[in-house]
Amino acid sequence: MTNEFYTLRNDVKIPKIGFGTWQIEAGKKAYNAVKTAIKNGYRHIDTAQGYQNEASVGKAIRDSDVKREDIFVTSKLESHIKTYDEAKEAFNKTLEELGLDYIDLFIIHAPWPWNEMGKDCSEGNVQVYKALEEAYEAGKARAIGVSNFEPKHLQNIIDNNDIVPHVNQIGYFIGLDQSETIEFCDKNEIFIEAYSPLGIGYLLDNEVIQNVAKNYDKSAAQICIKYLLQKGVTPLPKSVHEHRMIENAQMDFDISETDMKLLDKIEGDPRRWD
């Protein structure tokens, strides 16, 4: 599965499974996790300025035996940056931190600062996205997009910028209804990436998912990841354990239509923020 791809609207190929690095500490932990993931076939590495591990992630990519052009690298603009000049400076800093000449995908991390969720930053998002468009036109970013954007945020970008986002990275997993956003993105050819495909681990204890997993002699995590692949999106599982990295990419099975409908009936967001 790590060698299979989706194709973005601009014909850029994106590996079907990514490797997430959220909450992986900078330094040896992030470096070793990314190096191990690449060794085991992952070719899509996702980081962010807010994760504070770009330098470690970039070094692991550069130190790998895989050609740069064969690794798809994503990073994200910090959520509080909402001016053109700051965004331009921050993008260049990401390239510097990663130690790369270009990035495959650069996205706005959120439509508002994390400590002011829900704030109207419409004008700021337009200005920031203009900086991303410039990076794209200059060939420094092969694709650009957003994260955590709802239809109203996306429509603002579409109405006031030149390039429709190539990607919207959202929290998406079994039980979390993202149908409104997904429908909007499908209509506008905006590709969906799914972060937290395991519901930050909480879905692994779900009895329905566990029972479905037994039907295929697979783990609950594998069911969560395969579910998203069968929905046509890119999941971004994360682990610092090699055996789980390997397991998370073993997708040589199909979930039946009956079991997919059973999983579709699960409702609720099991994530905890306290």
Secondary structure as GFF3:
##gff-version 3
##sequence-region A 1 274
A	DSSP	beta_strand	5	7	.	.	.	ID=ss1
A	DSSP	beta_strand	13	15	.	.	.	ID=ss2
A	DSSP	beta_strand	19	20	.	.	.	ID=ss3
A	DSSP	alpha_helix	28	39	.	.	.	ID=ss4
A	DSSP	beta_strand	44	46	.	.	.	ID=ss5
A	DSSP	three_ten_helix	49	51	.	.	.	ID=ss6
A	DSSP	alpha_helix	54	63	.	.	.	ID=ss7
A	DSSP	three_ten_helix	68	70	.	.	.	ID=ss8
A	DSSP	beta_strand	72	77	.	.	.	ID=ss9
A	DSSP	alpha_helix	84	98	.	.	.	ID=ss10
A	DSSP	beta_strand	105	108	.	.	.	ID=ss11
A	DSSP	three_ten_helix	114	116	.	.	.	ID=ss12
A	DSSP	alpha_helix	122	137	.	.	.	ID=ss13
A	DSSP	beta_strand	144	147	.	.	.	ID=ss14
A	DSSP	alpha_helix	151	160	.	.	.	ID=ss15
A	DSSP	beta_strand	167	171	.	.	.	ID=ss16
A	DSSP	alpha_helix	179	187	.	.	.	ID=ss17
A	DSSP	beta_strand	191	195	.	.	.	ID=ss18
A	DSSP	three_ten_helix	202	205	.	.	.	ID=ss19
A	DSSP	alpha_helix	207	216	.	.	.	ID=ss20
A	DSSP	alpha_helix	220	230	.	.	.	ID=ss21
A	DSSP	beta_strand	234	235	.	.	.	ID=ss22
A	DSSP	alpha_helix	242	248	.	.	.	ID=ss23
A	DSSP	alpha_helix	257	264	.	.	.	ID=ss24
###
